[in-house]
Amino acid sequence: MDLDDAYAVKTPEDSRKLYAAWAATYNETFIKANDYVYPRTLAQKFDEKISKTDVNKVLDIGCGTGAVGSYLANLRPNLSIDGFDISREMLAEAAALRRIDNSPVYNDLVEIDLTAELPTRAYDAMTSSGTFTHGHLGPQTLISLIQLVRINGWFVIGINAQHFELRGFAATLHGAHESGAISEVKLYEEQVYGPTSPHYGDTTQIAVFSRLK
Ligand SMILES: C[S@@+](CC[C@H](N)C(=O)[O-])C[C@H]1O[C@@H](n2cnc3c(N)ncnc32)[C@H](O)[C@@H]1O
């Protein structure tokens, strides 16, 4: 399994199958082998941009094996972090992760297809790496996920830069801002992989905004 397999995914069912087979080796064969720095960069951006005082409950969208949660829990040990993902096998890897004090990295892990019906929740913030990408989640799903965050809550969402262009995320986010649903969106372009990776040069647009209504 590699990046080509991930980009070949077309439906949620394809994702379920791919990540069921990949979960046990994903950290070694993808994160380590490709010097995948994205989850660390995303967690750092979250820590840099998001208030420390009124943000306690965070949702990690497409949490996979839990790389984002691990970095976030190190940077903000008091955060309660939940993870949503379609793959039971990826969630099982995330469930095994522990913080420095030996408590679980994730408070609640939920197996869910995020393109389908969503539960009622009111998180203070939402974050995501590697899930808004080719064949995975698109701009309309991002808009529907806004309801999971309380009014005035925050979003720090990584979107593969090519996918961002191809799927028209800019226009969709602009429309949501014009309608008064979200604040102006700040974009930060960052590397997905480190300089030793064969994929070095692939970038993400990290979108930072808040919910207004
Ligand atoms: C490339 S992995 C990223 C995992 C992790 N965030 C990281 O950066 O390592 C993409 C994740 O999105 C999940 N995913 C794909 N489609 C989904 C959907 N429709 N609903 C929920 N999760 C989905 C996959 O199961 C997988 O764990």
The ligand as a Gaussian input file, in Angstrom:
#p B3LYP/6-31G(d) Opt

LIG

0 1
 C       -4.461000       9.394000       4.764000
 S       -5.404000       8.901000       6.167000
 C       -5.019000      10.234000       7.301000
 C       -5.018000       9.755000       8.722000
 C       -4.404000      10.717000       9.725000
 N       -5.208000      11.918000       9.893000
 C       -2.981000      11.071000       9.312000
 O       -2.732000      12.220000       8.910000
 O       -2.130000      10.179000       9.384000
 C       -7.089000       9.295000       5.695000
 C       -8.133000       8.811000       6.714000
 O       -9.419000       9.251000       6.282000
 C      -10.361000       8.235000       6.616000
 N      -11.541000       8.412000       5.747000
 C      -11.605000       8.318000       4.414000
 N      -12.863000       8.508000       3.972000
 C      -13.626000       8.721000       5.077000
 C      -15.021000       8.972000       5.292000
 N      -15.890000       9.020000       4.266000
 N      -15.449000       9.150000       6.560000
 C      -14.583000       9.074000       7.607000
 N      -13.259000       8.847000       7.466000
 C      -12.788000       8.673000       6.224000
 C       -9.599000       6.950000       6.361000
 O      -10.167000       5.830000       6.993000
 C       -8.204000       7.297000       6.867000
 O       -7.999000       6.912000       8.201000

